[in-house]
Amino acid sequence: MKKLLEKYLIVKYILTSYAKTLLISLAVLAAVFAVLKFTGWYAGIESALDLQYNSPLILVPLYGFAVLAVLCFFVGFLIYFYKYKRPKIKSRFYKVFSSILGEK
């Protein structure tokens, strides 16, 4: 797996972007669940919602993670091309704005 990631850096950027975002999302969801569970609000919400397989509380996170995967694909794709596929010759645009950015 490591050889594959070294050979195809774009896969590495996509997977790391997805993993980091997924971990942050899961941590936030776990924190919200813990707060609801400790305050006692979760039992009331669970009985009022009548969760089933086609419930919005099941489908929205499922679709959200699918959208997150697509978004992370594009972020990884952009990072890869920004970092590794830049032209070697600096353009006139770079020369004009490098003084503004404080670069030499």
N, CA, C and O atoms as CSV, one atom per row, in Angstrom:
chain,resi,resn,atom,element,x,y,z
A,1,MET,N,N,0.826,-1.190,0.000
A,1,MET,CA,C,0.000,0.000,0.000
A,1,MET,C,C,0.876,1.261,0.000
A,1,MET,O,O,0.563,2.264,-0.643
A,2,LYS,N,N,1.985,1.169,0.748
A,2,LYS,CA,C,2.863,2.324,0.834
A,2,LYS,C,C,3.506,2.634,-0.514
A,2,LYS,O,O,3.678,3.802,-0.864
A,3,LYS,N,N,3.861,1.598,-1.272
A,3,LYS,CA,C,4.432,1.812,-2.600
A,3,LYS,C,C,3.422,2.449,-3.532
A,3,LYS,O,O,3.768,3.307,-4.344
A,4,LEU,N,N,2.171,2.029,-3.415
A,4,LEU,CA,C,1.120,2.610,-4.240
A,4,LEU,C,C,0.941,4.088,-3.925
A,4,LEU,O,O,0.796,4.908,-4.831
A,5,LEU,N,N,0.952,4.428,-2.636
A,5,LEU,CA,C,0.783,5.828,-2.245
A,5,LEU,C,C,1.977,6.674,-2.659
A,5,LEU,O,O,1.816,7.850,-2.985
A,6,GLU,N,N,3.184,6.091,-2.652
A,6,GLU,CA,C,4.353,6.843,-3.095
A,6,GLU,C,C,4.335,7.040,-4.608
A,6,GLU,O,O,4.789,8.067,-5.112
A,7,LYS,N,N,3.815,6.064,-5.319
A,7,LYS,CA,C,3.773,6.159,-6.770
A,7,LYS,C,C,2.683,7.113,-7.236
A,7,LYS,O,O,2.896,7.918,-8.143
A,8,TYR,N,N,1.530,7.019,-6.618
A,8,TYR,CA,C,0.386,7.870,-6.982
A,8,TYR,C,C,0.103,8.816,-5.823
A,8,TYR,O,O,-0.706,8.518,-4.944
A,9,LEU,N,N,0.772,9.949,-5.835
A,9,LEU,CA,C,0.630,10.904,-4.731
A,9,LEU,C,C,-0.778,11.471,-4.637
A,9,LEU,O,O,-1.221,11.867,-3.559
A,10,ILE,N,N,-1.477,11.511,-5.751
A,10,ILE,CA,C,-2.837,12.043,-5.720
A,10,ILE,C,C,-3.738,11.167,-4.840
A,10,ILE,O,O,-4.621,11.679,-4.152
A,11,VAL,N,N,-3.515,9.857,-4.863
A,11,VAL,CA,C,-4.300,8.955,-4.009
A,11,VAL,C,C,-3.991,9.231,-2.545
A,11,VAL,O,O,-4.882,9.201,-1.696
A,12,LYS,N,N,-2.736,9.497,-2.259
A,12,LYS,CA,C,-2.336,9.809,-0.881
A,12,LYS,C,C,-3.042,11.069,-0.392
A,12,LYS,O,O,-3.568,11.092,0.720
A,13,TYR,N,N,-3.056,12.118,-1.214
A,13,TYR,CA,C,-3.693,13.362,-0.796
A,13,TYR,C,C,-5.203,13.200,-0.641
A,13,TYR,O,O,-5.797,13.777,0.270
A,14,ILE,N,N,-5.821,12.426,-1.515
A,14,ILE,CA,C,-7.270,12.218,-1.415
A,14,ILE,C,C,-7.599,11.432,-0.156
A,14,ILE,O,O,-8.514,11.798,0.582
A,15,LEU,N,N,-6.867,10.358,0.097
A,15,LEU,CA,C,-7.151,9.524,1.262
A,15,LEU,C,C,-6.867,10.245,2.573
A,15,LEU,O,O,-7.641,10.125,3.523
A,16,THR,N,N,-5.773,10.989,2.638
A,16,THR,CA,C,-5.481,11.705,3.884
A,16,THR,C,C,-6.493,12.820,4.129
A,16,THR,O,O,-6.888,13.061,5.270
A,17,SER,N,N,-6.910,13.493,3.074
A,17,SER,CA,C,-7.923,14.529,3.226
A,17,SER,C,C,-9.235,13.930,3.724
A,17,SER,O,O,-9.881,14.491,4.610
A,18,TYR,N,N,-9.625,12.795,3.156
A,18,TYR,CA,C,-10.859,12.141,3.577
A,18,TYR,C,C,-10.747,11.635,5.006
A,18,TYR,O,O,-11.680,11.798,5.793
A,19,ALA,N,N,-9.627,11.028,5.350
A,19,ALA,CA,C,-9.462,10.470,6.692
A,19,ALA,C,C,-9.497,11.558,7.756
A,19,ALA,O,O,-10.140,11.394,8.793
A,20,LYS,N,N,-8.810,12.666,7.507
A,20,LYS,CA,C,-8.803,13.749,8.486
A,20,LYS,C,C,-10.195,14.341,8.666
A,20,LYS,O,O,-10.631,14.572,9.794
A,21,THR,N,N,-10.890,14.586,7.568
A,21,THR,CA,C,-12.222,15.164,7.656
A,21,THR,C,C,-13.196,14.197,8.297
A,21,THR,O,O,-14.052,14.608,9.080
A,22,LEU,N,N,-13.080,12.914,7.976
A,22,LEU,CA,C,-13.951,11.912,8.569
A,22,LEU,C,C,-13.727,11.814,10.075
A,22,LEU,O,O,-14.689,11.727,10.838
A,23,LEU,N,N,-12.481,11.828,10.503
A,23,LEU,CA,C,-12.189,11.758,11.941
A,23,LEU,C,C,-12.732,12.972,12.690
A,23,LEU,O,O,-13.276,12.841,13.786
A,24,ILE,N,N,-12.583,14.145,12.098
A,24,ILE,CA,C,-13.110,15.354,12.730
A,24,ILE,C,C,-14.631,15.289,12.803
A,24,ILE,O,O,-15.220,15.645,13.824
A,25,SER,N,N,-15.268,14.837,11.728
A,25,SER,CA,C,-16.731,14.726,11.704
A,25,SER,C,C,-17.226,13.727,12.746
A,25,SER,O,O,-18.195,13.989,13.458
A,26,LEU,N,N,-16.558,12.588,12.828
A,26,LEU,CA,C,-16.955,11.583,13.811
A,26,LEU,C,C,-16.742,12.067,15.239
A,26,LEU,O,O,-17.540,11.755,16.124
A,27,ALA,N,N,-15.688,12.818,15.470
A,27,ALA,CA,C,-15.452,13.368,16.808
A,27,ALA,C,C,-16.546,14.362,17.190
A,27,ALA,O,O,-17.012,14.368,18.330
A,28,VAL,N,N,-16.956,15.201,16.241
A,28,VAL,CA,C,-18.024,16.170,16.512
A,28,VAL,C,C,-19.339,15.442,16.776
A,28,VAL,O,O,-20.062,15.790,17.710
A,29,LEU,N,N,-19.659,14.425,15.953
A,29,LEU,CA,C,-20.890,13.666,16.164
A,29,LEU,C,C,-20.876,12.925,17.502
A,29,LEU,O,O,-21.898,12.852,18.184
A,30,ALA,N,N,-19.728,12.381,17.872
A,30,ALA,CA,C,-19.620,11.697,19.162
A,30,ALA,C,C,-19.798,12.674,20.321
A,30,ALA,O,O,-20.423,12.343,21.329
A,31,ALA,N,N,-19.246,13.878,20.173
A,31,ALA,CA,C,-19.402,14.885,21.233
A,31,ALA,C,C,-20.864,15.314,21.365
A,31,ALA,O,O,-21.366,15.463,22.479
A,32,VAL,N,N,-21.543,15.511,20.248
A,32,VAL,CA,C,-22.966,15.887,20.295
A,32,VAL,C,C,-23.785,14.760,20.912
A,32,VAL,O,O,-24.661,15.006,21.741
A,33,PHE,N,N,-23.499,13.514,20.506
A,33,PHE,CA,C,-24.208,12.370,21.070
A,33,PHE,C,C,-23.978,12.265,22.575
A,33,PHE,O,O,-24.915,12.013,23.332
A,34,ALA,N,N,-22.730,12.458,23.009
A,34,ALA,CA,C,-22.412,12.369,24.436
A,34,ALA,C,C,-23.148,13.442,25.229
A,34,ALA,O,O,-23.671,13.170,26.310
A,35,VAL,N,N,-23.189,14.654,24.696
A,35,VAL,CA,C,-23.897,15.735,25.392
A,35,VAL,C,C,-25.386,15.414,25.485
A,35,VAL,O,O,-25.992,15.594,26.541
A,36,LEU,N,N,-25.981,14.939,24.390
A,36,LEU,CA,C,-27.398,14.582,24.413
A,36,LEU,C,C,-27.674,13.423,25.354
A,36,LEU,O,O,-28.696,13.410,26.040
A,37,LYS,N,N,-26.778,12.455,25.394
A,37,LYS,CA,C,-26.960,11.283,26.254
A,37,LYS,C,C,-26.849,11.661,27.740
A,37,LYS,O,O,-27.644,11.201,28.560
A,38,PHE,N,N,-25.865,12.495,28.079
A,38,PHE,CA,C,-25.673,12.866,29.482
A,38,PHE,C,C,-26.730,13.836,29.991
A,38,PHE,O,O,-27.031,13.848,31.185
A,39,THR,N,N,-27.288,14.639,29.116
A,39,THR,CA,C,-28.349,15.552,29.547
A,39,THR,C,C,-29.706,14.880,29.589
A,39,THR,O,O,-30.650,15.426,30.159
A,40,GLY,N,N,-29.819,13.685,28.984
A,40,GLY,CA,C,-31.074,12.953,29.005
A,40,GLY,C,C,-32.016,13.306,27.865
A,40,GLY,O,O,-33.145,12.816,27.834
A,41,TRP,N,N,-31.596,14.117,26.955
A,41,TRP,CA,C,-32.443,14.531,25.837
A,41,TRP,C,C,-32.502,13.465,24.752
A,41,TRP,O,O,-33.451,13.434,23.969
A,42,TYR,N,N,-31.503,12.594,24.696
A,42,TYR,CA,C,-31.439,11.617,23.611
A,42,TYR,C,C,-32.608,10.640,23.652
A,42,TYR,O,O,-33.144,10.279,22.605
A,43,ALA,N,N,-33.008,10.208,24.835
A,43,ALA,CA,C,-34.115,9.243,24.947
A,43,ALA,C,C,-35.406,9.843,24.403
A,43,ALA,O,O,-36.168,9.163,23.716
A,44,GLY,N,N,-35.648,11.087,24.702
A,44,GLY,CA,C,-36.849,11.755,24.190
A,44,GLY,C,C,-36.812,11.943,22.689
A,44,GLY,O,O,-37.822,11.772,22.006
A,45,ILE,N,N,-35.645,12.295,22.180
A,45,ILE,CA,C,-35.502,12.488,20.734
A,45,ILE,C,C,-35.649,11.151,20.008
A,45,ILE,O,O,-36.290,11.083,18.959
A,46,GLU,N,N,-35.062,10.092,20.559
A,46,GLU,CA,C,-35.113,8.785,19.913
A,46,GLU,C,C,-36.534,8.245,19.839
A,46,GLU,O,O,-36.941,7.704,18.811
A,47,SER,N,N,-37.280,8.387,20.906
A,47,SER,CA,C,-38.656,7.878,20.879
A,47,SER,C,C,-39.566,8.734,20.005
A,47,SER,O,O,-40.518,8.218,19.420
A,48,ALA,N,N,-39.294,10.010,19.907
A,48,ALA,CA,C,-40.123,10.894,19.080
A,48,ALA,C,C,-39.851,10.707,17.588
A,48,ALA,O,O,-40.743,10.936,16.772
A,49,LEU,N,N,-38.645,10.300,17.218
A,49,LEU,CA,C,-38.277,10.214,15.807
A,49,LEU,C,C,-38.700,8.907,15.133
A,49,LEU,O,O,-38.885,8.883,13.916
A,50,ASP,N,N,-38.856,7.836,15.884
A,50,ASP,CA,C,-39.210,6.533,15.325
A,50,ASP,C,C,-38.270,6.183,14.169
A,50,ASP,O,O,-38.697,6.105,13.017
A,51,LEU,N,N,-36.994,5.976,14.482
A,51,LEU,CA,C,-35.967,5.734,13.466
A,51,LEU,C,C,-36.212,4.450,12.692
A,51,LEU,O,O,-36.464,3.395,13.274
A,52,GLN,N,N,-36.133,4.555,11.365
A,52,GLN,CA,C,-36.250,3.417,10.464
A,52,GLN,C,C,-35.139,3.526,9.428
A,52,GLN,O,O,-34.331,4.454,9.467
A,53,TYR,N,N,-35.104,2.571,8.501
A,53,TYR,CA,C,-34.030,2.575,7.507
A,53,TYR,C,C,-34.106,3.765,6.566
A,53,TYR,O,O,-33.077,4.173,6.027
A,54,ASN,N,N,-35.279,4.337,6.346
A,54,ASN,CA,C,-35.413,5.484,5.446
A,54,ASN,C,C,-35.621,6.794,6.202
A,54,ASN,O,O,-36.144,7.758,5.644
A,55,SER,N,N,-35.222,6.828,7.437
A,55,SER,CA,C,-35.354,8.026,8.259
A,55,SER,C,C,-34.339,9.082,7.824
A,55,SER,O,O,-33.214,8.741,7.460
A,56,PRO,N,N,-34.721,10.349,7.857
A,56,PRO,CA,C,-33.755,11.400,7.509
A,56,PRO,C,C,-32.523,11.405,8.420
A,56,PRO,O,O,-31.435,11.790,7.991
A,57,LEU,N,N,-32.691,10.982,9.661
A,57,LEU,CA,C,-31.536,10.949,10.554
A,57,LEU,C,C,-30.556,9.834,10.192
A,57,LEU,O,O,-29.414,9.847,10.650
A,58,ILE,N,N,-30.981,8.881,9.385
A,58,ILE,CA,C,-30.090,7.839,8.896
A,58,ILE,C,C,-29.540,8.236,7.522
A,58,ILE,O,O,-28.348,8.079,7.258
A,59,LEU,N,N,-30.409,8.748,6.655
A,59,LEU,CA,C,-30.018,9.041,5.278
A,59,LEU,C,C,-29.149,10.284,5.145
A,59,LEU,O,O,-28.241,10.308,4.314
A,60,VAL,N,N,-29.405,11.316,5.940
A,60,VAL,CA,C,-28.622,12.559,5.823
A,60,VAL,C,C,-27.144,12.321,6.151
A,60,VAL,O,O,-26.296,12.772,5.381
A,61,PRO,N,N,-26.786,11.644,7.243
A,61,PRO,CA,C,-25.356,11.370,7.454
A,61,PRO,C,C,-24.760,10.463,6.371
A,61,PRO,O,O,-23.598,10.623,5.997
A,62,LEU,N,N,-25.556,9.513,5.871
A,62,LEU,CA,C,-25.063,8.629,4.821
A,62,LEU,C,C,-24.739,9.421,3.559
A,62,LEU,O,O,-23.665,9.255,2.981
A,63,TYR,N,N,-25.651,10.271,3.135
A,63,TYR,CA,C,-25.392,11.114,1.967
A,63,TYR,C,C,-24.303,12.142,2.259
A,63,TYR,O,O,-23.527,12.505,1.376
A,64,GLY,N,N,-24.254,12.602,3.494
A,64,GLY,CA,C,-23.223,13.565,3.873
A,64,GLY,C,C,-21.828,12.995,3.731
A,64,GLY,O,O,-20.924,13.676,3.246
A,65,PHE,N,N,-21.640,11.747,4.150
A,65,PHE,CA,C,-20.321,11.133,4.020
A,65,PHE,C,C,-19.982,10.843,2.558
A,65,PHE,O,O,-18.812,10.869,2.177
A,66,ALA,N,N,-20.998,10.566,1.740
A,66,ALA,CA,C,-20.740,10.384,0.309
A,66,ALA,C,C,-20.309,11.699,-0.329
A,66,ALA,O,O,-19.382,11.727,-1.138
A,67,VAL,N,N,-20.982,12.790,0.036
A,67,VAL,CA,C,-20.601,14.109,-0.469
A,67,VAL,C,C,-19.217,14.484,0.048
A,67,VAL,O,O,-18.421,15.085,-0.674
A,68,LEU,N,N,-18.938,14.132,1.286
A,68,LEU,CA,C,-17.624,14.387,1.865
A,68,LEU,C,C,-16.526,13.652,1.089
A,68,LEU,O,O,-15.444,14.200,0.878
A,69,ALA,N,N,-16.799,12.425,0.667
A,69,ALA,CA,C,-15.815,11.676,-0.115
A,69,ALA,C,C,-15.544,12.366,-1.449
A,69,ALA,O,O,-14.393,12.456,-1.877
A,70,VAL,N,N,-16.590,12.852,-2.106
A,70,VAL,CA,C,-16.415,13.546,-3.389
A,70,VAL,C,C,-15.674,14.859,-3.177
A,70,VAL,O,O,-14.783,15.203,-3.953
A,71,LEU,N,N,-16.035,15.586,-2.138
A,71,LEU,CA,C,-15.367,16.854,-1.836
A,71,LEU,C,C,-13.892,16.638,-1.529
A,71,LEU,O,O,-13.047,17.402,-1.996
A,72,CYS,N,N,-13.571,15.615,-0.757
A,72,CYS,CA,C,-12.176,15.317,-0.439
A,72,CYS,C,C,-11.410,14.873,-1.673
A,72,CYS,O,O,-10.209,15.120,-1.782
A,73,PHE,N,N,-12.101,14.215,-2.611
A,73,PHE,CA,C,-11.453,13.862,-3.868
A,73,PHE,C,C,-11.006,15.120,-4.595
A,73,PHE,O,O,-9.877,15.191,-5.079
A,74,PHE,N,N,-11.885,16.113,-4.675
A,74,PHE,CA,C,-11.528,17.347,-5.370
A,74,PHE,C,C,-10.458,18.136,-4.623
A,74,PHE,O,O,-9.579,18.731,-5.246
A,75,VAL,N,N,-10.524,18.145,-3.298
A,75,VAL,CA,C,-9.500,18.842,-2.515
A,75,VAL,C,C,-8.141,18.169,-2.717
A,75,VAL,O,O,-7.141,18.851,-2.939
A,76,GLY,N,N,-8.098,16.853,-2.643
A,76,GLY,CA,C,-6.848,16.132,-2.873
A,76,GLY,C,C,-6.328,16.342,-4.280
A,76,GLY,O,O,-5.123,16.487,-4.486
A,77,PHE,N,N,-7.229,16.358,-5.250
A,77,PHE,CA,C,-6.870,16.594,-6.642
A,77,PHE,C,C,-6.251,17.976,-6.805
A,77,PHE,O,O,-5.227,18.122,-7.473
A,78,LEU,N,N,-6.865,18.993,-6.200
A,78,LEU,CA,C,-6.337,20.358,-6.301
A,78,LEU,C,C,-4.996,20.507,-5.590
A,78,LEU,O,O,-4.095,21.176,-6.095
A,79,ILE,N,N,-4.862,19.888,-4.425
A,79,ILE,CA,C,-3.596,19.961,-3.699
A,79,ILE,C,C,-2.489,19.305,-4.509
A,79,ILE,O,O,-1.375,19.825,-4.579
A,80,TYR,N,N,-2.787,18.180,-5.113
A,80,TYR,CA,C,-1.790,17.479,-5.922
A,80,TYR,C,C,-1.326,18.354,-7.074
A,80,TYR,O,O,-0.123,18.506,-7.287
A,81,PHE,N,N,-2.252,18.928,-7.814
A,81,PHE,CA,C,-1.857,19.732,-8.962
A,81,PHE,C,C,-1.235,21.055,-8.550
A,81,PHE,O,O,-0.395,21.590,-9.273
A,82,TYR,N,N,-1.631,21.591,-7.407
A,82,TYR,CA,C,-1.002,22.826,-6.939
A,82,TYR,C,C,0.438,22.566,-6.531
A,82,TYR,O,O,1.326,23.367,-6.821
A,83,LYS,N,N,0.665,21.449,-5.861
A,83,LYS,CA,C,1.993,21.193,-5.322
A,83,LYS,C,C,2.947,20.603,-6.352
A,83,LYS,O,O,4.131,20.943,-6.351
A,84,TYR,N,N,2.468,19.735,-7.226
A,84,TYR,CA,C,3.384,18.999,-8.086
A,84,TYR,C,C,3.307,19.344,-9.568
A,84,TYR,O,O,4.223,18.999,-10.314
A,85,LYS,N,N,2.289,19.985,-10.003
A,85,LYS,CA,C,2.144,20.239,-11.432
A,85,LYS,C,C,2.251,21.722,-11.778
A,85,LYS,O,O,1.728,22.160,-12.803
A,86,ARG,N,N,2.917,22.483,-10.943
A,86,ARG,CA,C,3.123,23.899,-11.247
A,86,ARG,C,C,4.174,24.040,-12.340
A,86,ARG,O,O,5.113,23.246,-12.402
A,87,PRO,N,N,4.031,25.015,-13.181
A,87,PRO,CA,C,5.063,25.209,-14.212
A,87,PRO,C,C,6.365,25.685,-13.572
A,87,PRO,O,O,6.354,26.356,-12.540
A,88,LYS,N,N,7.462,25.335,-14.184
A,88,LYS,CA,C,8.772,25.720,-13.652
A,88,LYS,C,C,9.084,27.187,-13.921
A,88,LYS,O,O,9.844,27.807,-13.178
A,89,ILE,N,N,8.503,27.741,-14.973
A,89,ILE,CA,C,8.753,29.137,-15.335
A,89,ILE,C,C,7.718,30.016,-14.643
A,89,ILE,O,O,6.517,29.763,-14.728
A,90,LYS,N,N,8.186,31.028,-13.975
A,90,LYS,CA,C,7.278,31.927,-13.267
A,90,LYS,C,C,6.629,32.885,-14.262
A,90,LYS,O,O,7.298,33.476,-15.110
A,91,SER,N,N,5.337,33.020,-14.140
A,91,SER,CA,C,4.594,33.845,-15.091
A,91,SER,C,C,4.679,35.321,-14.723
A,91,SER,O,O,5.193,35.690,-13.667
A,92,ARG,N,N,4.168,36.143,-15.610
A,92,ARG,CA,C,4.133,37.585,-15.371
A,92,ARG,C,C,3.218,37.895,-14.181
A,92,ARG,O,O,3.488,38.813,-13.407
A,93,PHE,N,N,2.143,37.128,-14.043
A,93,PHE,CA,C,1.239,37.288,-12.907
A,93,PHE,C,C,1.990,37.107,-11.586
A,93,PHE,O,O,1.824,37.898,-10.658
A,94,TYR,N,N,2.817,36.060,-11.508
A,94,TYR,CA,C,3.607,35.808,-10.306
A,94,TYR,C,C,4.580,36.943,-10.046
A,94,TYR,O,O,4.732,37.382,-8.906
A,95,LYS,N,N,5.235,37.420,-11.084
A,95,LYS,CA,C,6.223,38.482,-10.914
A,95,LYS,C,C,5.585,39.760,-10.401
A,95,LYS,O,O,6.185,40.467,-9.591
A,96,VAL,N,N,4.375,40.070,-10.860
A,96,VAL,CA,C,3.688,41.295,-10.426
A,96,VAL,C,C,3.244,41.173,-8.969
A,96,VAL,O,O,3.433,42.099,-8.181
A,97,PHE,N,N,2.654,40.032,-8.612
A,97,PHE,CA,C,2.089,39.893,-7.279
A,97,PHE,C,C,3.049,39.326,-6.240
A,97,PHE,O,O,2.703,39.274,-5.060
A,98,SER,N,N,4.234,38.904,-6.641
A,98,SER,CA,C,5.176,38.397,-5.655
A,98,SER,C,C,5.669,39.513,-4.737
A,98,SER,O,O,5.950,39.276,-3.562
A,99,SER,N,N,5.771,40.711,-5.267
A,99,SER,CA,C,6.183,41.838,-4.418
A,99,SER,C,C,5.100,42.155,-3.393
A,99,SER,O,O,5.406,42.533,-2.263
A,100,ILE,N,N,3.851,42.003,-3.778
A,100,ILE,CA,C,2.760,42.249,-2.846
A,100,ILE,C,C,2.743,41.199,-1.748
A,100,ILE,O,O,2.507,41.507,-0.580
A,101,LEU,N,N,2.997,39.954,-2.140
A,101,LEU,CA,C,2.985,38.858,-1.174
A,101,LEU,C,C,4.244,38.812,-0.321
A,101,LEU,O,O,4.293,38.079,0.667
A,102,GLY,N,N,5.241,39.568,-0.680
A,102,GLY,CA,C,6.468,39.622,0.106
A,102,GLY,C,C,7.441,38.517,-0.242
A,102,GLY,O,O,8.355,38.238,0.534
A,103,GLU,N,N,7.270,37.885,-1.383
A,103,GLU,CA,C,8.181,36.832,-1.808
A,103,GLU,C,C,9.210,37.388,-2.757
A,103,GLU,O,O,9.014,38.444,-3.358
A,104,LYS,N,N,10.295,36.682,-2.887
A,104,LYS,CA,C,11.357,37.124,-3.804
A,104,LYS,C,C,11.421,36.224,-5.004
A,104,LYS,O,O,12.250,36.433,-5.889
